Amino acid sequence: MSKRRKKKHEEEEMSEAWLLPYSDLLTLILALFIVLFAMSSVDAQKFQLLSKAFNEMFTGETGLLNYQTTIPQGSSDAPDVRKKDLQKNQYMAEDPQKLKQEQEKQKAMQEDQKELKELQVKVNQYITANQLANKLQTSLTSEGLLVTIRDNVLFDSGSAEVRSIDLKTAGEISNLLVMNPPRNIIISGHTDNVPIRNSKFESNWELSVMRAVNFMKIVLHNDKLDPRWFSAKGFGEYQPVASNDTPEGRAKNRRVEILILPRT
């Protein structure tokens, strides 16, 4: 009688043993379908959260599902943009000295542009005060601050000598170029396309060069300016700013330009 009860008890225990692996199998199948569903979704954030949850549940935060996304929350940038941002951030993190240098460079460029704008205001005030708006003009370009002087302010037609009546104007312009610290300054001469041939000049190119050089000499009479920061160029008729088909256009092309360069 005792043997029969013991045998019946053992059969009951064996008959319930299949429940444990069966429940594990169902759980794994459920997890599989959830993961497959998450992989089919375009929302990488949800997939990251699901994978993390299943890692903690089944693998203790390790294993096949240990996936990390590089997509920041709320980001909709293209993959290549995100990749560049990550590379840039990694570069900055690996070399903080380079990051500091880049920040200092950007700051210096901003300060430089601010100084050039202040200088432009100063020159414009001089132009207004002396009623020279039809003879001088300024523009702030990517190359620096450009001051344009029409040739009728300084020179007679076909001549490279600064007129005596314009020496005062040239001297006042030189005072505007006094800066601390100094900047590199390029003075360039330009002409129209009307051919020139006289005892002094065989071409417009030679005329433009000598106008730039002679004007620079007058400017450097100012002992507050250092000649080492100055250079002269002549472009002849080859960099027009207007059409040479009209007298007005040719007048604009006959000019001397002062280019004040950025320090950076």
BANU-213002 format. One record per residue: x, y, z of N, C-alpha, C in turn. Coordinates in steps of 0.1 Angstrom, whole numbers, plus 5000, padded with zeros to 4 digits. Layout:
XYZXYZXYZ/...
This chain:
500849885000500050005000500950125000/501950135008502850245009503650264996/504050154990504750164977503850224966/502550184966501650234956501450384958/501350434970501150574973502450654969/503550594972504850664968504950674953/504650564946504750574931503750674926/502550684931501550774926501950914929/502650944940503151074944504251114934/505151024931506251054921505651084907/504551014903503951044890503351184889/502751224900502151354901503251464900/504351444907505451534906506051544892/506251434885506751434872505751494862/504451474864503451534855503451684855/503851754866503851894867505251954863/506251874861507551924858507651994845/506851964835506852024822506452174822/505752214833505252354833506352454833/507452424840508552524841509252554827/509752444820510352474807509252534797/508052494798506952544789506752694791/506752734804506552874807507752954802/508952894803510152964799510152984783/509652874777509652874762508652984757/507452994764506453094760507053234763/507753254774508353384777509353424766/510253324762511253354752510553384738/509553314735508753334722508153474722/507553514734507053644735508053754734/509253724740510353824739510853834725/510853724717511353724704510353814695/509053794697508153874688508154024692/508354054705508454194708509754254702/510854184703512054234697511954254682/511354154675511054164661510254284657/509254304666508354424663509154554665/509954554676510754674678511754704667/512354594661513254614650512554664638/511354634636510554674624510154824625/510254884637509955024639511055114636/510755234631511855334627512255414639/511555394651511955474662513055404670/514255454668515455384674515455404689/514855504694514755524709514055414715/512855374710512055264715512855134715/513555114704514254994702515354984713/516055104715517055104726516455064739/515355124743514755104756514354954757/513754894746513354754747514554664748/515554694740516754604741517354604755/517454734761517954744774517154664784/515854674783514954604792515154454792/515254404779515454254778516854214781/517754294780519154264784519154244799/518554334806518454324821517654204825/516654164817515754054821516453924819/517053904807517553774803519053754804/519853864803521253854802522053934812/521353994821522054074830522854194824/522254254814522854374807523954334798/524154204795525154164785524554074775/525154054764524753954754524354014741/523553934733523253974719522454104719/521554124729520654244728521354364734/522554364737523254474743523554574732/522554654728522654744716522554884721/523454974716523455114719523355194707/522455294707522255374695522955504697/523355564685524055694685523155804682/521855774681520855884678520455954690/520756084692520256154704518756174704/518256184716516756194717516256314710/515256294702514656414695515356454683/516356374679517156414667516556364654/516456444644515956404631516956424620/518256454624519256474614519556354606/520156374594520556264585521756194592/521856064588522955984595524356044593/524656094581525956154578526256274586/525156354589525356474597525656434612/524856334616525156284630526556224631/526956154621528356104621529356204622/529156314615530156424615530156494629/528956514634528856574648529556484658/529356354657529956264667531556264665/531956264653533456274650534056404656/533256514653533756644658533856644674/532756594680532756584695533856494700/534056384693535156294697536456354696/536656434685537956504682538156604693/537156684697537256784707537556714721/536956604723537156544736538556484737/539056434726540356374726541456484726/541256594721542256704721541656834725/541556854738540956984743541857104740/543157084738544057194734543657244720/543357154711542857194698541557274698/540657224707539357294709539557434714/540457444724540757574729541357674719/542257624711542857704700541757744690/540857654686539857684677538957794682/538557784695537757884702538458024702/539758024705540458144705540558204691/540658124681540758174667539458234663/538358174667537058224663536858364670/537258364683537058494691537958604684/539158564680540058664674539458724661/538858634653538258674640537058764643/536258734653535158824656535658964661/536658964669537259094673537759164662/538459094652539059164641537959224632/536859154630535759214622535159334629/535059324642534559444649535459564647/536759544648537659654646537559714632/537459624622537359674608536059754606/534959714612533659784611533859924618/534559924629534760054636535560144627/536560094621537460174612536660224600/535760134595534860174584533960294587/533460294600532660404604533460534605/534760524610535560634611535860694597/536160614587536460664574535160724568/534060664570532760714565532460854571/532760864583532561004590533461104583/534661064580535561164573535061194559/534561094552533961124539532761214539/531961194549530761274551531161424555/532061434564532461564569533161644558/533761584548534461654537533761644524/532561594525531661594513532361524501/532861404504533661334494532861204490/531561194492530861074489530861034475/531061134466531161104451532561074447/533461074456534861044453535560934461/535060914473535560804481534360714486/534660584487533660494492534360374499/533660314509534160204516533260084515/533859964516533059834516533859734524/533159664532533759554541533559424534/534659364529534559244521535259124529/535259004523535858894529537358914529/537959004521539359024521539759134530/538859214535539159314545538359444542/538759554547538159684545538759754532/537859774523538359834510537859984509/538860064507538560214505538960244491/537960294483538160324469538160474467/539260514460539460654457539360674442/538460754437538360784423539660864419/540060844406541360904402541261054401/539961114400539861254398540061324412/540261254423540661304436542161334436/542961254430544361264432545161294419/544661254408545561264396544861334384/545661404376545161454363545161334353/544361354343544261244333545661214327/545961084327547161034321548361054329/548161104342549361134350549361044363/550561014368550660934380551161014392/551261144390551661234401550461284409/550561274422549461324430549461484429/548361534426548161684424548461754438/549061874437549461944449548161984457/547062004450545862044457545261934465/545661804461545161684468546061624478/547261694480548161644490547561644504/546761744507546061754521545161634522/544361604512543461494512544261354514/545361344507546161224509546661214523/547061324529547561324543546561284553/545261334551544161304560543861154558/543861104546543660954545544660874552/545960924552547060854559546760844574/546160954579545860954594544860844597/543960824588542960714590543560574590/544760564585545360434584546260404596/546360494606547160474618546360384627/546860264630546160164638547160104648/546760064659547559994669546859874675/547359754672548559724664548259744649/549259764641549159794627548559674619/548159704607547659594598548359604585/548359494578548959494564547959574555/548559654547547759744538548259734524/547359704514547759694500547159814492/547959884485547459994477547559954462/546459964455546459914441545860024432/546460024420546060114410545260044399/544260114393543360054383543160164372/542960124360542560224349541360174341/540960254332539960204322540660134310/539960104300540560034289541060114277/540960244279541360344268542960334267/543460294256544960284254545660414257/546860404264547660514267549060494262/549660594256550960584251551560734251/552460754260553060884261554560874265/555160984267556660974270556960904283/555960894292556260824305555760684306/554560664300553960534301553560474288/553960344286553560274274552260194275/551760184287550560104289549760144301/548560114302547760134314548260064326/548859954323549459874334550459954342/551360014334552460094340551860214347/550860274341550260394348549660354361/548960244361548260194374549360164385/550460104381551460074391552060204397/552360294388553060424393552060504401/550760504398549760574406549760514420/549760384421549660314434550960344442/552160344435553360364442553460514447/553160604438553260744442552260784453/551060724453550160754464550660694477/551260574476551760514488552860594494/553760654485554860744490554260864498/553160924493552561034500552060994513/551360874514550760824526551860804536/552960744532554060714541554860834546/554560954541555161064547554761084562/553661014565553161014579554060924587/554860984597555860904604555160814614/553860814616553160714624552960584617/553160584604552960454597554260384594/554260254595555460174593555460124578/556460154570556460104556556459954555/556859884565556959744564555559674563/554459754566553159694565552459734552/553159804543552559844531553159784518/552259764508552759714495551859774484/552359784472551659844461551559744449/550359754442550159674431549559754420/549659714407549059774396548259674388/547059694385546259594377545759644364/546159764360545859824347544359824345/543859774334542459774330541859644333/542559554340542059414340541259374352/540859464361539959444372538859554372/538059564362537059674361535959644371/535359754376534159734385532959784378/533059834366531959884358532259864343/531259884334531559864320532359984315/533259954306534060054299533360114287/532160074285531360124273530860264275/530760314287530260444289531260534297/531160664296532060754303531960734318/530760704323530560684337531260564342/531160454334531760334338533260344338/533860404328535260424327535760514339/534960604343535360694354535460604367/534560514369534560424380535760324380/536160284368537260194367538660264370/538760394368539960464371539960504385/540760424393540660434407541960394414/542060424427543060374436542360304447/542760184451542160114462543060094473/542560114485543360084498542659964504/543359844505542759724511543459704525/542659714535543159694549542859554553/543859474554543659334556543359294570/542659184572542359124586543659074592/543759074605544959024612544958874612/543758804612543658664613543658604599/
